[in-house]
């Protein structure tokens, strides 16, 4: 071990001795290849002294193995040794570090750190000092070559660990190079081949479209893709000939992709796909996409004239218009009910300025385009009445500017992403008539939401408590799901609620009476086909704006509320198929606008009230299958608007008054009684006898 160490010291000392001799020769000017630009004799002498002193310090450090003495570290000594930077002829010379008195020329760049990794940490008399002086003070090529050889010798004489590190780095670099070559083996060659077959305009358009992330290069390499067809149309056929750098060019390209994508789906259905020769640089004809209207699409006209495209407002003859013959920033794309086929391509993200996107009532399929997250100005998205599938992407939470989102009447499935609660500007959210499942997410972040439609899905769980935390809600629809639990009393805070539609679920418990007491703007309440219990809410009686109350097919008990006296707007009252009892009170006469009174299949007793004649607008009265008794009151003959009257399944007896039968000459179309047993009804009067 000792002999190896002695040998290593000897070799390093020999290297430094040779370096010192070389530096002395260069400083004295005896080396033929030396070309120093000293500028003055004093600078020359100063440089010579400096190199000699540096070499001696190297040898001293190697022998003693200690740091430079305090005297050398002294700033004054360092200044004397290396001279003044401002001295003539010294502009190109790097000075010693005046803080330490050690010349290291330490470089903190990546390459400098790499040097220190291979040659060790710089210290007095170590490798970096030799290499630094060799590089700084030796001006010619031969000297720099010598410096490289010195580094190589030092590296070869270093420890086994450094040799191992060199091998590891070499293998890593070779692996990276090989992997890079492997990745680019197929793509660039295909791309280069495609470029060689097309014009420079084609290449420039390609660069803009791919560098801006509008289309994937691999997609463009597929010459039959809608993206490739749109690119070829822009490059060769488009009469507009927009420059690649024109920002509107990207929008024109995105619309062309949308068109060709729709055409290809339609053509595949009709079996009329047009083949394209990838080597053909000539104009490609505009196909028929099967739309009801495709006026001006892919023509010389500006995109602002294309059917369904609206652009930034422009004044023409003093009138603000959004459709005109120009290429401008797109404001809206409205192709509703236009028989548009296909998916929504990712290139829609190229419509950066769009605020309204309406593709409703078409034949659009595929998933919700996650790339809409890049449309930061998009406010209205209407995809209803299509054939879209899959789950809503989590990226939907990035649509921060959205105020209206309608994906109803599609085939979306899965759970609704919780990120949808980030759309704080949303005022309309319609996800009805899909196949969404699981629990309705917490929506407390939708502070501005006014209209929420979640009906006709497959949601489960309980009624979300977060509904009570949407203060601006006007309409709340979650009917025809599998939602259970109870209705939280806190929903009484929804003072602006007008329509509450929760029928056809598994809701249980009592209906919170205070919801009627505080939500004075309620106009419609639909709770039928649930499992609710308790009595009919009495506080609904003061709701002067309520026009529809449907609470049938539950398990409500109690009598008809006598408190219902101010419901002057009520038109529809459905309470059938419950467990109500008692008499029908006289206050029924206050329902002046009532058109539908459905009380069938309860246990209501007493005579048919003559107060019904107060319901002058009544069109249908379902009073069957109760426990009404007595005779049919002749006063019912005054109800000229009555179209349906059902009284079977009761304890009514006697003869049907002629006045009631005379209603057949007005609007009465169906009249049923127990005329086969207890009641006598003329053959031309009763339509159905039981």
For each residue, the residues with C-beta under 8 A, 3 or more apart:
1: 4 5
2: 5 6
3: 6 7
4: 1 7 8
5: 1 2 8 9
6: 2 3 9 10
7: 3 4 10 11
8: 4 5 11 12 157
9: 5 6 12 13 62
10: 6 7 13 14
11: 7 8 14 15 157
12: 8 9 15 16 62 154 157
13: 9 10 16 17 59 62 63
14: 10 11 17 18
15: 11 12 18 19 130 150 153 154
16: 12 13 19 20 55 58 59 62 130
17: 13 14 20 21 59
18: 14 15 21 22
19: 15 16 22 23 55 58 130 133 134 150
20: 16 17 23 24 52 55 56 58 59
21: 17 18 24 25
22: 18 19 25 26 31 138 143 146
23: 19 20 26 27 51 52 54 55 133 137 138
24: 20 21 27 28 48 51 52 55
25: 21 22 28 30 31 34
26: 22 23 29 31 34 36 51 137 138 143
27: 23 24 47 48 49 51 52
28: 24 25 48
29: 26 34 36 44
30: 25
31: 22 25 26 34
32:
33: 140 142 143
34: 25 26 29 31 139 140 143
35: 139 140
36: 26 29 44 47 139
37: 89 92 139
38: 41 43 44 47 89
39: 43 88 89 90
40: 43 44 88 89
41: 38 44 45
42: 45 46 87 89
43: 38 39 40 46 47 83 87 88 89 90
44: 29 36 38 40 41 47 48 89
45: 41 42 48 49
46: 42 43 49 50 83 87 90
47: 27 36 38 43 44 50 51 93 137
48: 24 27 28 44 45 51 52
49: 27 45 46 52 53 81
50: 46 47 53 54 81 82 83
51: 23 24 26 27 47 48 54 55 133 137
52: 20 23 24 27 48 49 55 56
53: 49 50 56 57 81
54: 23 50 51 57 58 103 129 133
55: 16 19 20 23 24 51 52 58 59
56: 20 52 53 59 60
57: 53 54 60 61 68 72 124 125
58: 16 19 20 54 55 61 62 125 129 130
59: 13 16 17 20 55 56 62 63 125
60: 56 57 63 64 125
61: 57 58 64 65 66 68 124 125 126
62: 9 12 13 16 58 59 65 125
63: 13 59 60
64: 60 61
65: 61 62
66: 61
67: 123 124
68: 57 61 72 73 100 101 102 124
69: 72 73
70: 73 74
71: 74 77
72: 57 68 69 77 78 81 101
73: 68 69 70 77 78 100 101 102
74: 70 71 77 78 101
75: 78 79 98 101
76: 79 80
77: 71 72 73 74 80 81 101
78: 72 73 74 75 81 82 96 97 98 101
79: 75 76 82 83 84 98
80: 76 77 83
81: 49 50 53 72 77 78 96
82: 50 78 79 93 95 96 103
83: 43 46 50 79 80 87 90 93 95
84: 79 87 90
85: 90 93 95
86: 90
87: 42 43 46 83 84 90
88: 39 40 43
89: 37 38 39 40 42 43 44
90: 39 43 46 83 84 85 86 87 93
91:
92: 37
93: 47 82 83 85 90 136 137
94: 103 105 136
95: 82 83 85 98
96: 78 81 82 101 102 103
97: 78 100 101 102 103 104
98: 75 78 79 95 101
99:
100: 68 73 97
101: 68 72 73 74 75 77 78 96 97 98
102: 68 73 96 97 123 124 129
103: 54 82 94 96 97 129 132 133
104: 97 122 128 129 132
105: 94 128 132 135 136
106: 112 116 122 128
107: 111 112 113 115
108: 112 113
109: 112 113
110: 113 114
111: 107 114 115
112: 106 107 108 109 115 116
113: 107 108 109 110 116 117
114: 110 111 117 118
115: 107 111 112 118 119 128 131
116: 106 112 113 119 120 121 122 128
117: 113 114 165
118: 114 115 155 158 162 165 166
119: 115 116 126 127 128 131 151 154 155 158
120: 116 126 127 128 158 162
121: 116 126
122: 104 106 116 126 127 128 129
123: 67 102 126 128 129
124: 57 61 67 68 102 129
125: 57 58 59 60 61 62 129
126: 61 119 120 121 122 123 129 130
127: 119 120 122 130 131 151 154
128: 104 105 106 115 116 119 120 122 123 131 132
129: 54 58 102 103 104 122 123 124 125 126 132 133
130: 15 16 19 58 126 127 133 134 150 154
131: 115 119 127 128 134 135 147 150 151 154
132: 103 104 105 128 129 135 136
133: 19 23 51 54 103 129 130 136 137
134: 19 130 131 137 138 143 144 146 147 150
135: 105 131 132 138 144 147
136: 93 94 105 132 133
137: 23 26 47 51 93 133 134
138: 22 23 26 134 135 143 144 146 147
139: 34 35 36 37 143
140: 33 34 35 143 144
141: 144 145
142: 33 145 146
143: 22 26 33 34 134 138 139 140 146 147
144: 134 135 138 140 141 147 148
145: 141 142 148 149
146: 22 134 138 142 143 149 150
147: 131 134 135 138 143 144 150 151
148: 144 145 151 152
149: 145 146 152 153
150: 15 19 130 131 134 146 147 153 154
151: 119 127 131 147 148 154 155
152: 148 149 155 156
153: 15 149 150 156 157
154: 12 15 119 127 130 131 150 151 157 158
155: 118 119 151 152 158 162 166
156: 152 153
157: 8 11 12 153 154
158: 118 119 120 154 155 162 163
159: 162 163
160: 163 164
161: 164 165
162: 118 120 155 158 159 165 166
163: 158 159 160 166 167
164: 160 161 167 168
165: 117 118 161 162 168 169
166: 118 155 162 163 169 170
167: 163 164 170 171
168: 164 165 171 172
169: 165 166 172 173
170: 166 167 173 174
171: 167 168 174 175
172: 168 169 175 176
173: 169 170 176 177
174: 170 171 177 178
175: 171 172 178 179
176: 172 173 179 180
177: 173 174 180 181
178: 174 175 181 182
179: 175 176 182 183
180: 176 177 183 184
181: 177 178 184 185
182: 178 179 185
183: 179 180 187
184: 180 181 187 188
185: 181 182 189
186: 189 190
187: 183 184 190 191 217 218 221
188: 184 191 192
189: 185 186 192 193
190: 186 187 193 194 221
191: 187 188 194 195 217 221
192: 188 189 195 196
193: 189 190 196 197
194: 190 191 197 198 221 223 278
195: 191 192 198 202 203 206
196: 192 193
197: 193 194 278 279 281
198: 194 195 202 203 235 281
199: 202 203 235 236 281
200: 203 204
201: 204 205 235 244
202: 195 198 199 205 206 231 232 235 236
203: 195 198 199 200 206 207
204: 200 201 207 208 244
205: 201 202 208 209 231 234 235 244 249 253
206: 195 202 203 209 210 217 220 231
207: 203 204 210 211 244
208: 204 205 211 212 244 245 249 250
209: 205 206 212 214 215 220 231 250 253
210: 206 207 213 214 215 216 217 220
211: 207 208
212: 208 209 250 350
213: 210 349
214: 209 210 250 253 254 347 349 350
215: 209 210 219 220 227 231 257 346 347
216: 210 219 220 227
217: 187 191 206 210 220 221
218: 187 221 222
219: 215 216 222 225 227 228
220: 206 209 210 215 216 217 225 227 228 231
221: 187 190 191 194 217 218 228
222: 218 219 225 227 228
223: 194 228 276 278
224: 228 229 275 276
225: 219 220 222 228 229
226: 229 230 257 260 261 263 264 345
227: 215 216 219 220 222 230 231 257 345 347
228: 219 220 221 222 223 224 225 231 232
229: 224 225 226 232 233 256 260 276 284
230: 226 227 233 234 253 256 257 259 260 347
231: 202 205 206 209 215 220 227 228 234 235 253
232: 202 228 229 235 236 237 276 284
233: 229 230 236 237 238 256 260 284 286 298
234: 205 230 231 237 238 242 249 252 253 256
235: 198 199 201 202 205 231 232 238
236: 199 202 232 233 281 282 283 284
237: 232 233 234 283 284 286 298
238: 233 234 235 241 242 252 256 298
239: 299 300
240: 252 300 302 327
241: 238
242: 234 238 246 248 249 252 327
243: 246 249
244: 201 204 205 207 208 249
245: 208 249
246: 242 243 249 327
247: 250 251
248: 242 251 252 303 327 328 329
249: 205 208 234 242 243 244 245 246 252 253
250: 208 209 212 214 247 253 254 350 352
251: 247 248 254 255 303 327 329 330 350 351 352 353
252: 234 238 240 242 248 249 255 256 303 327
253: 205 209 214 230 231 234 249 250 256 257 347 350
254: 214 250 251 257 258 347 348 349 350 351
255: 251 252 258 259 297 303 306 309 333 351
256: 229 230 233 234 238 252 253 259 260 298
257: 215 226 227 230 253 254 260 261 345 347
258: 254 255 261 262 344 345 347 348
259: 230 255 256 262 263 289 294 297 298
260: 226 229 230 233 256 257 263 264
261: 226 257 258 264 265 342 343 345
262: 258 259 265 266 289 290 291 340 341 342
263: 226 259 260 266 267 287 288 289 290 342
264: 226 260 261 267 268 273 342
265: 261 262 268 269 341 342 343 363 365
266: 262 263 269 270 289 290 341 342
267: 263 264 270 271 272 273 274 287 290
268: 264 265 271 273
269: 265 266 341
270: 266 267 290
271: 267 268
272: 267
273: 264 267 268
274: 267 285 287
275: 224
276: 223 224 229 232 280 284
277: 280
278: 194 197 223
279: 197
280: 276 277 284
281: 197 198 199 236
282: 236
283: 236 237
284: 229 232 233 236 237 276 280
285: 274
286: 233 237 297 298 299
287: 263 267 274
288: 263 294
289: 259 262 263 266 294 297 340 341
290: 262 263 266 267 270 339 341
291: 262 294 335 338 339 340
292: 337 338 339
293: 307 308 338
294: 259 288 289 291 297 307
295: 306 307
296: 299 301 305 306 307
297: 255 259 286 289 294 306 307
298: 233 237 238 256 259 286
299: 239 286 296
300: 239 240
301: 296 305 306 325
302: 240 305 306 324 325 326 327 328
303: 248 251 252 255 306 309 311 327 328 330
304: 309 310 311 322 323 324 325 326 327 328 330
305: 296 301 302 309 323 324 325 326
306: 255 295 296 297 301 302 303 309
307: 293 294 295 296 297 335 338
308: 293 333 334 335 338
309: 255 303 304 305 306 323 330 332 333
310: 304 322 323 330 331 332 333 334 356
311: 303 304 314 322 323 324 326 328 329 330 331
312: 322 328 329 331 353
313: 320 321 322 331
314: 311 320 321 322 324 326 328
315: 318 319 320 321
316: 319 321 324
317:
318: 315
319: 315 316
320: 313 314 315
321: 313 314 315 316 324
322: 304 310 311 312 313 314 331 332
323: 304 305 309 310 311
324: 302 304 305 311 314 316 321
325: 301 302 304 305
326: 302 304 305 311 314
327: 240 242 246 248 251 252 302 303 304
328: 248 302 303 304 311 312 314
329: 248 251 311 312 353
330: 251 303 304 309 310 311 333 351 353 354
331: 310 311 312 313 322 353 354 355 356
332: 309 310 322 354 355 356 357 358 380
333: 255 308 309 310 330 351 354 356 357 358 359
334: 308 310 356 358
335: 291 307 308 338 340 358 359 362
336: 358 359 360 361 362 382
337: 292 360 361 362
338: 291 292 293 307 308 335 362
339: 290 291 292 362 363
340: 262 289 291 335 359 362 363 364
341: 262 265 266 269 289 290 362 363 364 365
342: 261 262 263 264 265 266 363 364 365 366
343: 261 265 364 365 366 367
344: 258 348 359 364 366 368 369 383
345: 226 227 257 258 261 348 369
346: 215 349 369 370 371
347: 214 215 227 230 253 254 257 258 350
348: 254 258 344 345 351 357 369 371 372 375
349: 213 214 254 346 352 371 372 374 375
350: 212 214 250 251 253 254 347
351: 251 254 255 330 333 348 354 357 375
352: 250 251 349 374 375 376 377
353: 251 312 329 330 331 377
354: 330 331 332 333 351 357 375 377 378
355: 331 332 377 378 379 380 401
356: 310 331 332 333 334 378 379 380
357: 332 333 348 351 354 372 375 378 380 381 382
358: 332 333 334 335 336 380 382
359: 333 335 336 340 344 362 364 382 383 386
360: 336 337 382 383 384 385 386 406
361: 336 337 384 385 386
362: 335 336 337 338 339 340 341 359 385 386
363: 265 339 340 341 342 386 387
364: 340 341 342 343 344 359 383 386 387 388
365: 265 341 342 343 386 387 388 389
366: 342 343 344 388 389 390
367: 343 370 388 389 390 391 393
368: 344 372 383 388 390 392 393 396 407 412
369: 344 345 346 348 372
370: 346 367 373 393 395 396
371: 346 348 349 374 375 395
372: 348 349 357 368 369 375 378 381 395 396 399
373: 370 395 396 398 399
374: 349 352 371 398
375: 348 349 351 352 354 357 371 372 378 399
376: 352 400 401
377: 352 353 354 355 401
378: 354 355 356 357 372 375 381 399 401 402
379: 355 356 401 402 403 404 425
380: 332 355 356 357 358 402 403 404
381: 357 372 378 399 402 404 405 406 407
382: 336 357 358 359 360 404 406
383: 344 359 360 364 368 386 388 406 407 410
384: 360 361 406 407 408 409 410 430
385: 360 361 362 408 409 410
386: 359 360 361 362 363 364 365 383 409 410
387: 363 364 365 410 411
388: 364 365 366 367 368 383 407 410 411 412
389: 365 366 367 410 411 412 413
390: 366 367 368 412 413 414
391: 367 412 413 414 415 417
392: 368 396 407 412 414 416 417 420
393: 367 368 370 396 417
394: 397 417 419
395: 370 371 372 373 398 419
396: 368 370 372 373 392 393 399 405 417 419 420 423
397: 394 417 419 420 421 422 423
398: 373 374 395 422
399: 372 373 375 378 381 396 402 405 423
400: 376 422 423 424 425
401: 355 376 377 378 379 425
402: 378 379 380 381 399 405 423 425 426
403: 379 380 425 426 427 428
404: 379 380 381 382 426 427 428
405: 381 396 399 402 423 426 428 429 430
406: 360 381 382 383 384 428 430
407: 368 381 383 384 388 392 410 412 430 431 434
408: 384 385 430 431 432 433 434 453
409: 384 385 386 432 433 434
410: 383 384 385 386 387 388 389 407 433 434
411: 387 388 389 434 435
412: 368 388 389 390 391 392 407 431 434 435 436
413: 389 390 391 434 435 436 437
414: 390 391 392 436 437 438
415: 391 436 437 438 439 441
416: 392 420 431 436 440 441
417: 391 392 393 394 396 397 420 441
418: 421 441 442
419: 394 395 396 397 422
420: 392 396 397 416 417 423 429 441 443
421: 397 418 441 442 443 444 445 446
422: 397 398 400 419 445
423: 396 397 399 400 402 405 420 426 429 445 446
424: 400 445 446 447 448
425: 379 400 401 402 403 448
426: 402 403 404 405 423 429 446 448 449
427: 403 404 448 449 450 451 472
428: 403 404 405 406 449 450 451
429: 405 420 423 426 446 449 451 452 453
430: 384 405 406 407 408 451 453
431: 407 408 412 416 434 436 453 454 457
432: 408 409 453 454 455 456 457 477
433: 408 409 410 455 456 457
434: 407 408 409 410 411 412 413 431 456 457
435: 411 412 413 457 458
436: 412 413 414 415 416 431 454 457 458 459
437: 413 414 415 457 458 459 460
438: 414 415 459 460 461
439: 415 459 460 461 462 464
440: 416 443 454 459 461 464 478 483
441: 415 416 417 418 420 421 464
442: 418 421 445 464 466
443: 420 421 440 446 449 452 464 466 467 469 470
444: 421 466 469 470
445: 421 422 423 424 442
446: 421 423 424 426 429 443 449 452 470
447: 424 470 471 472
448: 424 425 426 427 472
449: 426 427 428 429 443 446 452 470 472 473
450: 427 428 472 473 474 475
451: 427 428 429 430 473 474 475
452: 429 443 446 449 470 473 475 476 477 478
453: 408 429 430 431 432 475 477
454: 431 432 436 440 457 459 477 478 481
455: 432 433 477 478 479 480 481 501
456: 432 433 434 479 480 481
457: 431 432 433 434 435 436 437 454 480 481
458: 435 436 437 481 482
459: 436 437 438 439 440 454 478 481 482 483
460: 437 438 439 481 482 483 484
461: 438 439 440 464 483 484 485
462: 439 483 484 485 486
463: 467 478 483 484 485 486 487 488 502 507
464: 439 440 441 442 443 461 467
465: 468 469 488 490
466: 442 443 444 469 470
467: 443 463 464 470 473 476 488 491 494
468: 465 488 490 491 493 494
469: 443 444 465 466
470: 443 444 446 447 449 452 466 467 473 494
471: 447 493 494 496
472: 427 447 448 449 450 496
473: 449 450 451 452 467 470 476 494 496 497
474: 450 451 496 497 498 499
475: 450 451 452 453 497 498 499 501
476: 452 467 473 494 497 499 500 501 502
477: 432 452 453 454 455 499 501 502
478: 440 452 454 455 459 463 481 483 501 502 505
479: 455 456 501 502 503 504 505 526
480: 455 456 457 503 504 505
481: 454 455 456 457 458 459 460 478 504 505
482: 458 459 460 505 506
483: 440 459 460 461 462 463 478 502 505 506 507
484: 460 461 462 463 505 506 507 508
485: 461 462 463 507 508 509
486: 462 463 507 508 509 510
487: 463 491 502 507 509 511 512 515
488: 463 465 467 468 491 512
489: 492 512 514 515
490: 465 468 493
491: 467 468 487 488 494 497 512 515
492: 489 512 514 515 517 518 519
493: 468 471 490 518
494: 467 468 470 471 473 476 491 497 519
495: 518 519 520 521
496: 471 472 473 474 521
497: 473 474 475 476 491 494 500 519 521 522
498: 474 475 521 522 523 524
499: 474 475 476 477 522 523 524
500: 476 497 515 522 524 525 526 527
501: 455 475 476 477 478 479 524 526
502: 463 476 477 478 479 483 487 505 507 526 527 530
503: 479 480 526 527 528 529 530 550
504: 479 480 481 528 529 530
505: 478 479 480 481 482 483 484 502 529 530
506: 482 483 484 530 531
507: 463 483 484 485 486 487 502 527 530 531 532
508: 484 485 486 530 531 532 533
509: 485 486 487 532 533 534
510: 486 513 532 533 534
511: 487 515 527 532 534 537 551
512: 487 488 489 491 492 515
513: 510 516 517 537 538 539
514: 489 492 517 518 539
515: 487 489 491 492 500 511 512 518 519 537
516: 513 519 522 537 539 540 542 543
517: 492 513 514 539 542
518: 492 493 495 514 515
519: 492 494 495 497 515 516 522
520: 495 542 543 545
521: 495 496 497 498 545
522: 497 498 499 500 516 519 525 543 545 546
523: 498 499 545 546 547 548 569
524: 498 499 500 501 546 547 548 549
525: 500 522 540 546 548 549 550 551
526: 479 500 501 502 503 548 550
527: 500 502 503 507 511 530 532 550 551 554
528: 503 504 550 551 552 553 554 574
529: 503 504 505 552 553 554
530: 502 503 504 505 506 507 508 527 553 554
531: 506 507 508 554 555
532: 507 508 509 510 511 527 551 554 555 556
533: 508 509 510 554 555 556 557
534: 509 510 511 556 557 558
535: 538 556 557 558
536: 540 551 556 558 560 561 575 580
537: 511 513 515 516 540 561
538: 513 535 541 561 563 564
539: 513 514 516 517 542 563
540: 516 525 536 537 543 546 549 561 564 567
541: 538 561 563 564 565 566 567
542: 516 517 520 539 566
543: 516 520 522 540 546 566 567
544: 566 567 568 569
545: 520 521 522 523 569
546: 522 523 524 525 540 543 549 567 569 570
547: 523 524 569 570 571 572 593
548: 523 524 525 526 570 571 572
549: 524 525 540 546 570 572 573 574
550: 503 525 526 527 528 572 574
551: 511 525 527 528 532 536 554 556 574 575 578
552: 528 529 574 575 576 577 578 598
553: 528 529 530 576 577 578
554: 527 528 529 530 531 532 533 551 577 578
555: 531 532 533 578 579
556: 532 533 534 535 536 551 575 578 579 580
557: 533 534 535 578 579 580 581
558: 534 535 536 561 580 581 582
559: 562 580 581 582 583 585
560: 536 564 575 580 582 583 584 585 588 599 604
561: 536 537 538 540 541 558 564
562: 559 565 585 587
563: 538 539 541
564: 538 540 541 560 561 567 587 590
565: 541 562 587 590
566: 541 542 543 544 590
567: 540 541 543 544 546 564 570 590 591
568: 544 590 591 592 593
569: 523 544 545 546 547 593
570: 546 547 548 549 567 573 591 593 594
571: 547 548 593 594 595 596 617
572: 547 548 549 550 594 595 596
573: 549 570 591 594 596 597 598
574: 528 549 550 551 552 596 598
575: 536 551 552 556 560 578 580 598 599 602
576: 552 553 598 599 600 601 602 622
577: 552 553 554 600 601 602
578: 551 552 553 554 555 556 557 575 601 602
579: 555 556 557 602 603
580: 536 556 557 558 559 560 575 599 602 603 604
581: 557 558 559 602 603 604 605
582: 558 559 560 604 605 606
583: 559 560 604 605 606 609
584: 560 588 599 604 606 608 609
585: 559 560 562 588 609
586: 589 609 611
587: 562 564 565 590 611
588: 560 584 585 591 597 609 611 612 614 615
589: 586 611 612 613 614 615
590: 564 565 566 567 568 587 614
591: 567 568 570 573 588 594 597 614 615
592: 568 614 615 616 617
593: 547 568 569 570 571 617
594: 570 571 572 573 591 597 615 617 618
595: 571 572 617 618 619 620
596: 571 572 573 574 618 619 620
597: 573 588 591 594 612 615 618 620 621 622 623
598: 552 573 574 575 576 620 622
599: 560 575 576 580 584 602 604 622 623 626
600: 576 577 622 623 624 625 626 646 649
601: 576 577 578 624 625 626
602: 575 576 577 578 579 580 581 599 625 626
603: 579 580 581 626 627
604: 560 580 581 582 583 584 599 623 626 627 628
605: 581 582 583 626 627 628 629
606: 582 583 584 609 628 629
607: 628 629 630 631 633
608: 584 612 623 628 630 632 633 636 647 652
609: 583 584 585 586 588 606 612 633
610: 613 633 635 636
611: 586 587 588 589 614
612: 588 589 597 608 609 615 618 621 635 636 639
613: 589 610 616 635 636 638 639
614: 588 589 590 591 592 611
615: 588 589 591 592 594 597 612 618 639
616: 592 613 639 641
617: 571 592 593 594 595 641
618: 594 595 596 597 612 615 621 639 641 642
619: 595 596 641 642 643 644 667
620: 595 596 597 598 642 643 644 645
621: 597 612 618 642 644 645 646
622: 576 597 598 599 600 644 646
623: 597 599 600 604 608 626 628 646 647 650
624: 600 601 646 647 648 649 650 672
625: 600 601 602 648 649 650
626: 599 600 601 602 603 604 605 623 649 650
627: 603 604 605 650 651
628: 604 605 606 607 608 623 647 650 651 652
629: 605 606 607 650 651 652 653
630: 607 608 652 653 654
631: 607 652 653 654 655
632: 608 636 647 652 654 656 657 660 673 679
633: 607 608 609 610 636 657
634: 637 657 659 660
635: 610 612 613 638
636: 608 610 612 613 632 633 639 642 645 657 659 660 663
637: 634 657 658 659 660 662 663
638: 613 635 659
639: 612 613 615 616 618 636 642 663
640: 663 666 667
641: 616 617 618 619 666 667
642: 618 619 620 621 636 639 645 663 666 667 668
643: 619 620 667 668 669 670
644: 619 620 621 622 668 669 670 671
645: 620 621 636 642 660 663 668 670 671 672
646: 600 621 622 623 624 670 671 672
647: 608 623 624 628 632 650 652 672 673 674
648: 624 625 672 673 674 688 690
649: 600 624 625 626 674 690
650: 623 624 625 626 627 628 629 647 674
651: 627 628 629 678
652: 608 628 629 630 631 632 647 673 674 678 679
653: 629 630 631 678 679
654: 630 631 632 678 679 680
655: 631 679 680 681
656: 632 660 661 673 675 679 680 681 682 685 686
657: 632 633 634 636 637 660 661
658: 637 661 662
659: 634 636 637 638 662 663
660: 632 634 636 637 645 656 657 663 671 685
661: 656 657 658 664 681 682 684 685
662: 637 658 659 665 666
663: 636 637 639 640 642 645 659 660 666 667 668 671
664: 661 668 671 684 685
665: 662
666: 640 641 642 662 663
667: 619 640 641 642 643 663
668: 642 643 644 645 663 664 671
669: 643 644 687
670: 643 644 645 646 687 688
671: 644 645 646 660 663 664 668 685 686 687 688
672: 624 645 646 647 648 686 687 688 689 690
673: 632 647 648 652 656 679 681 686 688 689 690
674: 647 648 649 650 652 677 678 679 689 690
675: 656 679 680 681 686 689 690
676: 689 690
677: 674 690
678: 651 652 653 654 674
679: 632 652 653 654 655 656 673 674 675
680: 654 655 656 675
681: 655 656 661 673 675 685 686 689
682: 656 661 685 686
683: 686
684: 661 664
685: 656 660 661 664 671 681 682
686: 656 671 672 673 675 681 682 683 689
687: 669 670 671 672
688: 648 670 671 672 673
689: 672 673 674 675 676 681 686
690: 648 649 672 673 674 675 676 677
